[in-house]
């Protein structure tokens, strides 16, 4: 029996097994075994030349446009960037990953138009594994939906989930430390719904014999597995609805209702027309906000403040992160820094490496000679 058939059989058994406390441990073992089989199949595909597209990440951040074929991703890429992606009204126009560079708020944001996903992509259909491998390397996922096919969202979400992409959530608070003896011990800071037997069975199925497991949040079997496997990508996402120029006023309420059916807030959805280049400013700003980028203007000795080419960092970054990105000998020769702007208590505040920067700060780094 091949791996694909084994996977199908396990999936069928999971689907046919009613979930309750008496079956919980069994389902946990099945899901752990299923994850193992899928990893082996993925490794076989990679060894056989089924790897991802080679796309060099450039710029300050990378965004992947995700959608089914012919939803308008290529048109959107061309409208946002200087790329020249082939555009057509038929399926599978885009056969390679097409990159473009969006210049916004003085940052360079790489936009990737990936080939249109089809259902079953996570299992390799339509070269889907290669496509999804590119999505996993992005910093942000932007769903591009047709206004007439909002249900595409769930299908796309499921394909990403099946390829280990977790959207808009933090990694589970699960830590595992191997030890030499005494089996598996489980501790938790919350009153878990999962019983200890299920947790131990899942870990044993993944090859743990002796380990200390600490769980710091309420988890179900799937989230426990995410913490055990530690090979998931956790990415933020945005939802854009294309072809909004074709919406009749009396159809808008229907679109909003469909979005809510998938737990998407219509007020947080970006309605665009890539063809008419409408709504793009709102989309650019939403991308900027979701990426959490900040601009830091460098005060250069003898030349003043460079407002034309800021240092682009992420929210929460510190002086140390700025020195790392600047390169050279800034870290080794660092004495102190002076900061003016939103993060400073006063102009020219003297700070150290651990000072957290904010958007539109002015930074001067002083070094030893």
C-alpha positions as CSV (number, residue, x, y, z in Angstrom):
1,X,0.0,0.0,0.0
2,X,1.4,3.4,-1.0
3,X,1.6,6.4,1.3
4,X,-1.2,8.2,-0.5
5,X,-3.6,5.3,0.1
6,X,-2.5,5.0,3.7
7,X,-3.2,8.8,4.2
8,X,-6.6,8.4,2.6
9,X,-7.5,5.5,4.9
10,X,-6.4,7.4,8.0
11,X,-8.4,10.4,7.0
12,X,-11.4,8.3,6.4
13,X,-11.1,6.6,9.8
14,X,-10.8,10.0,11.5
15,X,-13.9,11.3,9.6
16,X,-15.9,8.2,10.5
17,X,-14.9,8.1,14.2
18,X,-17.3,10.1,16.5
19,X,-15.4,12.5,18.7
20,X,-15.9,12.0,22.4
21,X,-13.9,11.4,25.5
22,X,-13.7,7.7,25.0
23,X,-12.4,8.1,21.4
24,X,-10.2,11.2,22.0
25,X,-6.9,9.3,22.5
26,X,-7.5,7.1,19.5
27,X,-8.2,10.2,17.3
28,X,-5.1,11.9,18.7
29,X,-3.0,8.9,17.7
30,X,-4.5,8.8,14.2
31,X,-3.9,12.5,13.7
32,X,-0.3,12.1,14.8
33,X,0.2,9.2,12.5
34,X,-1.4,11.1,9.7
35,X,1.0,14.0,10.2
36,X,3.9,11.5,10.0
37,X,2.6,10.0,6.8
38,X,2.1,13.4,5.2
39,X,5.7,14.4,6.1
40,X,7.0,11.3,4.5
41,X,5.0,11.9,1.3
42,X,6.2,15.5,1.2
43,X,9.8,14.4,1.6
44,X,9.4,11.9,-1.2
45,X,8.0,14.6,-3.5
46,X,10.9,16.9,-2.7
47,X,13.4,14.2,-3.3
48,X,11.8,13.5,-6.6
49,X,12.2,17.1,-7.8
50,X,8.9,18.4,-6.6
51,X,10.4,21.3,-4.6
52,X,9.2,24.9,-4.5
53,X,9.8,27.7,-6.9
54,X,13.1,29.5,-6.4
55,X,12.1,33.1,-5.6
56,X,14.7,35.3,-4.0
57,X,13.3,37.4,-1.2
58,X,14.2,41.0,-1.6
59,X,13.1,44.3,-0.2
60,X,11.9,45.0,3.4
61,X,9.1,42.4,3.4
62,X,7.4,39.9,1.2
63,X,3.6,39.5,0.5
64,X,2.0,36.6,-1.3
65,X,-1.2,37.1,-3.3
66,X,-3.2,33.9,-2.9
67,X,-6.3,33.0,-4.9
68,X,-7.8,30.5,-7.3
69,X,-7.0,30.8,-11.0
70,X,-8.3,33.8,-13.0
71,X,-9.3,35.9,-9.9
72,X,-7.2,38.8,-11.0
73,X,-4.0,38.4,-9.1
74,X,-1.8,39.2,-12.1
75,X,-3.7,42.3,-12.9
76,X,-3.5,43.4,-9.3
77,X,0.3,42.8,-9.2
78,X,0.7,44.9,-12.3
79,X,-1.4,47.7,-10.7
80,X,0.5,47.7,-7.5
81,X,4.1,47.3,-8.8
82,X,6.4,47.6,-11.8
83,X,6.0,43.9,-12.7
84,X,4.7,42.8,-16.0
85,X,2.8,39.6,-15.2
86,X,0.9,38.0,-18.0
87,X,-2.8,38.6,-17.8
88,X,-5.6,36.5,-19.2
89,X,-9.2,35.8,-18.6
90,X,-8.6,32.0,-18.6
91,X,-7.3,29.6,-16.0
92,X,-3.6,29.0,-15.4
93,X,-2.3,32.1,-17.1
94,X,0.4,32.4,-14.4
95,X,2.6,29.3,-14.5
96,X,5.6,30.8,-12.6
97,X,5.8,32.9,-9.5
98,X,5.9,36.5,-10.7
99,X,7.5,39.1,-8.3
100,X,7.1,42.8,-8.3
101,X,8.1,45.6,-6.0
102,X,5.6,47.9,-4.3
103,X,7.1,51.2,-3.1
104,X,5.0,52.5,-0.2
105,X,5.9,54.9,2.6
106,X,9.5,54.7,1.4
107,X,9.6,50.9,2.0
108,X,10.2,48.3,-0.7
109,X,7.6,45.5,-0.4
110,X,8.0,42.5,-2.6
111,X,4.7,41.2,-4.0
112,X,4.5,37.7,-5.3
113,X,1.8,36.6,-7.7
114,X,1.8,32.9,-7.2
115,X,0.1,30.5,-9.7
116,X,-3.6,30.1,-9.0
117,X,-4.3,27.4,-6.4
118,X,-6.7,24.6,-7.0
119,X,-8.3,22.4,-4.5
120,X,-6.0,19.6,-3.5
121,X,-2.9,21.8,-3.9
122,X,-1.6,20.8,-0.5
123,X,-1.6,17.2,-1.8
124,X,0.3,18.2,-4.9
125,X,-2.4,18.8,-7.5
126,X,-1.6,21.4,-10.1
127,X,1.9,21.8,-8.7
128,X,0.3,23.0,-5.5
129,X,3.1,21.9,-3.1
130,X,5.6,24.1,-5.0
131,X,3.2,27.1,-4.9
132,X,2.5,26.6,-1.2
133,X,6.2,26.4,-0.5
134,X,6.5,30.0,-1.7
135,X,3.6,31.2,0.4
136,X,5.3,29.7,3.5
137,X,8.2,32.0,3.1
138,X,6.1,35.2,2.9
139,X,5.6,37.7,5.7
140,X,1.9,38.3,4.8
141,X,-0.8,36.5,2.9
142,X,-3.3,38.6,0.9
143,X,-6.3,36.6,-0.2
144,X,-7.7,37.8,-3.5
145,X,-11.3,36.7,-3.9
146,X,-13.8,37.3,-6.6
147,X,-16.8,39.3,-5.4
148,X,-19.0,36.6,-6.9
149,X,-17.2,33.7,-5.3
150,X,-16.6,34.6,-1.6
151,X,-16.7,30.8,-0.8
152,X,-13.3,30.6,-2.3
153,X,-11.9,31.9,1.0
154,X,-12.6,28.7,3.0
155,X,-11.2,26.5,0.3
156,X,-8.0,28.6,0.1
157,X,-7.8,28.7,3.9
158,X,-8.0,24.9,4.1
159,X,-5.3,24.4,1.5
160,X,-2.9,26.7,3.4
161,X,-3.9,24.9,6.7
162,X,-3.2,21.5,5.2
163,X,0.3,22.8,4.1
164,X,1.2,23.9,7.7
165,X,0.3,27.6,7.3
166,X,-1.5,29.0,10.3
167,X,-3.1,32.4,9.8
168,X,-3.7,35.2,12.3
169,X,-2.8,33.2,15.4
170,X,0.2,32.8,17.7
171,X,2.1,29.6,18.0
172,X,0.7,27.3,20.7
173,X,2.2,27.6,24.2
174,X,3.6,24.1,24.2
175,X,7.1,23.2,25.2
176,X,8.8,19.8,25.2
177,X,12.1,18.9,26.7
178,X,13.5,15.4,26.2
179,X,15.0,13.6,29.2
180,X,16.8,10.3,29.7
181,X,14.3,8.3,31.8
182,X,10.9,8.3,33.7
183,X,8.6,8.4,30.6
184,X,6.5,11.4,29.7
185,X,5.3,13.9,32.3
186,X,2.7,16.6,31.6
187,X,2.3,19.9,33.4
188,X,0.0,22.7,32.6
189,X,-0.8,26.2,33.8
190,X,-4.5,25.8,32.8
191,X,-7.2,23.3,33.4
192,X,-6.9,21.3,30.2
193,X,-9.9,19.7,28.4
194,X,-7.6,17.1,26.8
195,X,-6.8,14.3,29.2
196,X,-3.2,13.3,30.0
197,X,-3.6,9.9,28.3
198,X,-4.4,11.6,25.0
199,X,-1.5,14.0,25.3
200,X,0.9,11.2,26.0
201,X,-0.4,9.0,23.2
202,X,0.1,11.9,20.7
203,X,3.7,12.4,21.9
204,X,4.5,8.7,21.8
205,X,3.1,8.5,18.2
206,X,5.6,11.2,17.3
207,X,8.5,9.3,18.8
208,X,8.8,10.7,22.3
209,X,9.5,8.2,25.0
210,X,10.9,10.3,27.9
211,X,10.0,14.0,28.0
212,X,8.7,16.9,30.1
213,X,5.8,18.6,28.4
214,X,4.4,21.9,29.6
215,X,1.2,23.4,28.1
216,X,0.4,27.0,28.9
217,X,-3.0,27.3,27.1
218,X,-6.1,25.4,26.3
219,X,-5.4,23.2,23.3
220,X,-7.3,20.7,21.2
221,X,-5.6,17.8,19.4
222,X,-4.8,19.8,16.3
223,X,-3.2,22.7,18.2
224,X,-1.3,20.2,20.5
225,X,0.1,18.6,17.3
226,X,1.1,22.0,16.0
227,X,3.1,22.5,19.2
228,X,4.6,19.1,19.1
229,X,5.6,19.2,15.4
230,X,7.0,22.8,15.5
231,X,7.1,23.0,11.7
232,X,4.2,25.4,11.1
233,X,4.4,28.9,9.7
234,X,2.4,31.5,11.5
235,X,1.5,34.4,9.2
236,X,-0.9,37.4,9.3
237,X,-3.4,37.7,6.5
238,X,-5.7,40.2,4.7
239,X,-8.7,39.7,2.6
240,X,-9.3,41.6,-0.6
241,X,-12.4,41.3,-2.7
242,X,-11.7,42.0,-6.4
243,X,-14.0,43.1,-9.2
244,X,-15.8,45.4,-6.7
245,X,-16.7,47.7,-9.6
246,X,-19.1,45.0,-10.8
247,X,-21.2,44.9,-7.6
248,X,-24.7,46.2,-7.9
249,X,-25.8,48.3,-4.9
250,X,-28.5,45.8,-3.9
251,X,-26.0,42.9,-4.0
252,X,-23.5,44.5,-1.5
253,X,-25.5,43.3,1.6
254,X,-25.3,39.8,0.2
255,X,-21.5,40.0,-0.2
256,X,-21.2,41.3,3.4
257,X,-23.4,38.4,4.7
258,X,-21.2,35.9,2.8
259,X,-18.1,37.4,4.3
260,X,-19.5,37.1,7.8
261,X,-20.4,33.5,7.1
262,X,-16.6,32.9,7.0
263,X,-15.9,35.1,10.1
264,X,-14.5,37.9,7.9
265,X,-15.4,41.4,9.0
266,X,-16.7,43.3,6.0
267,X,-15.3,46.5,7.6
268,X,-11.8,45.0,7.6
269,X,-12.1,43.7,4.0
270,X,-10.5,45.7,1.2
271,X,-12.8,46.0,-1.8
272,X,-10.8,46.7,-4.9
273,X,-11.0,46.7,-8.7
274,X,-7.6,45.7,-10.0
275,X,-8.8,46.3,-13.6
276,X,-10.0,49.8,-12.8
277,X,-7.2,50.4,-10.2
278,X,-9.8,51.4,-7.5
279,X,-9.2,50.7,-3.8
280,X,-5.5,50.2,-4.2
281,X,-4.5,53.0,-1.8
282,X,-6.5,51.4,0.9
283,X,-4.9,48.0,0.1
284,X,-1.4,49.4,0.2
285,X,-2.1,51.0,3.6
286,X,-3.6,47.8,5.0
287,X,-0.5,45.9,3.8
288,X,1.7,48.4,5.5
289,X,-0.2,48.2,8.8
290,X,-0.4,44.4,8.8
291,X,3.3,44.0,8.1
292,X,4.0,46.3,11.1
293,X,6.7,48.2,9.3
294,X,8.2,51.4,10.7
295,X,10.5,54.0,9.2
296,X,13.6,55.3,11.0
297,X,15.4,58.3,9.6
298,X,19.1,58.2,10.1
299,X,20.9,61.4,11.3
300,X,24.2,61.1,9.4
301,X,27.3,62.9,10.7
302,X,28.0,66.0,8.6
303,X,25.0,65.3,6.3
304,X,22.0,65.8,8.5
305,X,18.8,63.7,8.6
306,X,18.1,61.5,5.6
307,X,14.4,61.7,5.0
308,X,14.6,60.2,1.5
309,X,15.8,56.7,2.3
310,X,14.7,55.6,5.8
311,X,15.8,52.5,7.5
312,X,12.8,50.2,7.4
313,X,12.3,48.0,10.5
314,X,9.4,46.1,12.2
315,X,7.3,47.2,15.2
316,X,9.1,46.2,18.4
317,X,12.6,46.4,16.8
318,X,15.3,48.0,18.9
319,X,18.5,50.0,18.4
320,X,20.3,46.6,18.3
321,X,18.1,45.5,15.4
322,X,18.8,48.8,13.6
323,X,22.6,48.2,14.1
324,X,22.2,44.7,12.7
325,X,20.4,45.8,9.6
326,X,22.9,48.7,9.0
327,X,25.7,46.1,9.2
328,X,29.3,47.2,9.2
329,X,30.9,47.8,12.6
330,X,27.9,49.5,14.2
331,X,27.3,46.7,16.7
332,X,31.0,46.3,17.7
333,X,31.8,50.0,18.0
334,X,28.4,51.1,19.4
335,X,28.6,53.6,22.3
336,X,25.1,55.0,22.5
337,X,22.4,56.4,20.4
338,X,20.3,59.6,20.3
339,X,16.6,59.4,19.4
340,X,14.0,62.0,18.6
341,X,10.4,61.3,17.7
342,X,7.5,59.1,18.9
343,X,9.6,56.6,20.9
344,X,11.7,59.3,22.7
345,X,10.8,61.0,26.0
346,X,12.4,64.2,24.6
347,X,14.5,65.2,21.6
348,X,17.9,63.8,21.4
349,X,17.2,61.3,24.2
350,X,20.3,59.2,24.9
351,X,19.5,55.5,24.7
352,X,21.1,52.1,24.6
353,X,20.8,49.0,22.5
354,X,17.6,47.8,24.1
355,X,15.6,51.0,23.3
356,X,12.5,50.2,21.2
357,X,12.0,52.3,18.1
358,X,8.8,53.7,16.6
359,X,7.7,54.9,13.2
360,X,9.3,58.1,12.0
361,X,11.9,58.2,14.8
362,X,15.1,60.1,14.0
363,X,18.2,58.1,15.0
364,X,21.8,59.0,15.4
365,X,24.3,56.3,16.4
366,X,27.5,57.2,18.1
367,X,30.4,54.8,17.8
368,X,33.9,54.5,19.1
369,X,36.7,55.5,16.8
